């Protein structure tokens, strides 16, 4: 089954996976602690504004995961002291779903003192507190749903586990842990 991009959020770890039929030539790179999705050197040129974006970024005392340009304003609102729920809801509502051919929803999560997952799609804005691993995806699984996802302390292993989940068209994945510090890892399908 193809569910598109997705986040998995829990109180102490998270994962983000790029799954794509249209733009598979992408990878995640780390830049100063922020994880960024972008095209590989051999990717065909395109002008799609939704192909490159920060997918994991710290904000305040938390870390944000998501599938687009909304990650930055969520992190910035956390830096300003917004509660995680409000930072998610405000940014998702402001940016709305992606105005592409598929009306692609925006998904995001925040891992901090509390953990939240959110989605904005054409017909709804949903932000929920989570206390167990919870998945929300751009297609099919577009309501927050608990998922059986075992994680350990290694963010790269979390990324690989998210990449290996039985959903179609995996491209790359990120993992993040948060306890006293935030640690990130990536798996680019290598």
MOPE-V159308 format. One record per residue. PSI is psi as a letter, one per 40 degrees, with the letter a starting at -180 (999 if undefined). Layout:
psi=PSI
psi=PSI
//
This chain:
psi=i
psi=h
psi=e
psi=a
psi=i
psi=i
psi=i
psi=h
psi=h
psi=i
psi=d
psi=e
psi=i
psi=i
psi=i
psi=h
psi=h
psi=h
psi=h
psi=h
psi=d
psi=d
psi=g
psi=e
psi=g
psi=i
psi=i
psi=h
psi=i
psi=h
psi=h
psi=f
psi=e
psi=h
psi=h
psi=h
psi=h
psi=i
psi=i
psi=i
psi=d
psi=e
psi=i
psi=i
psi=i
psi=i
psi=f
psi=h
psi=e
psi=e
psi=d
psi=h
psi=i
psi=h
psi=e
psi=h
psi=h
psi=i
psi=h
psi=b
psi=f
psi=i
psi=i
psi=h
psi=i
psi=i
psi=f
psi=a
psi=e
psi=e
psi=d
psi=d
psi=d
psi=d
psi=d
psi=d
psi=d
psi=d
psi=d
psi=e
psi=e
psi=i
psi=i
psi=d
psi=d
psi=d
psi=d
psi=d
psi=d
psi=d
psi=d
psi=d
psi=d
psi=d
psi=d
psi=a
psi=i
psi=h
psi=g
psi=a
psi=e
psi=e
psi=f
psi=h
psi=i
psi=h
psi=i
psi=i
psi=i
psi=h
psi=h
psi=a
psi=d
psi=i
psi=h
psi=i
psi=i
psi=i
psi=i
psi=h
psi=i
psi=d
psi=e
psi=i
psi=h
psi=h
psi=h
psi=i
psi=i
psi=i
psi=e
psi=i
psi=h
psi=h
psi=i
psi=h
psi=i
psi=d
psi=i
psi=d
psi=f
psi=f
psi=h
psi=h
psi=h
psi=i
psi=i
psi=g
psi=h
psi=h
psi=i
psi=a
psi=e
psi=h
psi=d
psi=d
psi=d
psi=d
psi=d
psi=d
psi=d
psi=d
psi=d
psi=e
psi=i
psi=f
psi=i
psi=i
psi=f
psi=h
psi=d
psi=i
psi=i
psi=i
psi=i
psi=i
psi=i
psi=h
psi=b
psi=d
psi=i
psi=h
psi=i
psi=i
psi=i
psi=i
psi=h
psi=f
psi=f
psi=999
//
